[in-house]
Amino acid sequence: MRITEKVPRTPCYVVDDSFLKKNLELLSLVQKRSGARILLALKGFSMFSVFPLVREYLWGVSASSLNEVRLGREEFGKEVHACAPAYRPDEINEILSYSDHVVFNSISQWAGFKDFLDEYPLVSPGLRVNPEHSEVKVPVYDPCAPGSRLGITSGELSGCDIEGIKGLHFHTLCELGADSLERTLAAVEEKFGYLIEGMEWVNFGGGHHITRPGYDIERLCRLVRRFREKYGTLVYLEPGEAVALNTGYLVASVLDIVRNETNIAILDTSAAAHMPDVLEMPYRPEIDGAGNPGEYAFTYRLGGLTCLAGDVIGDYSFEDPLKPGDRLVFKDMAHYTMVKNNTFNGVGLP
């Protein structure tokens, strides 16, 4: 039976646990071959109904807010690593109570909150550093862009008192390969190598597209092994997208067909509300059975349900004409979709 027939109502997300398990098995292999500890980044995928499966393979979760650290502690139940641009004074105690690692984004936050750690001796504190090395081409997703608020530069760190810090965290990648990590590591070691030898752990951040076809697994494992042997530290990776890559779908229905210079199909889903990365990245999601404009006989612009003029998913062609009630299956819709959903215009969540 096709997915479109299984879903009782649209829009609806569907995650295939067999595909998810395949990704997790590959990530588990990376852990065994490299010695790295892999975390699920909740900012990319936080579908807690599948946590019992995910925690069979991964070391824990990385979280960026009080709600995420609580989710990680209560639903995942393994290590919880917190890393945020800043922590609220009225939340820091609760965040520390749920966390195993807490990473501070600035020297001032570390100085302001380090005394709180006296009440949480099992929490391992770290600093997020910025190697000022960019690999990401889309500026809105580049943590190391000029003027970035994310991470402490080597110039800011020079001469600061970091006694008590147990680890370092850096994050430079987004949907990138091991070659990008290799260049990043060179920049990190050049600017912060003098600190790494005294650390218990180093977190290589996210953006590692490990489960993408063609990713150089051996290169990644070699880089991690070399780093661990050179510095004697634990290494963490937190590839949120790689966990759920190509595991899910968003099934939507056609509500109406209108025409304004081109045929336009209005759907019961929305780029703005249900897949905001389509507008932010931007990118054009694949649809099962559809092609590029003109590739098949009938071309349509697919529009969302909100009143935002730009709530447009893209132009696609189909072998048969679309009509109200037809269902479309958007591919690779597990990561950075559910976690970013909103109810703009009062549109319901899938």
Disulfide bonds with the S-S distance in Angstrom:
none
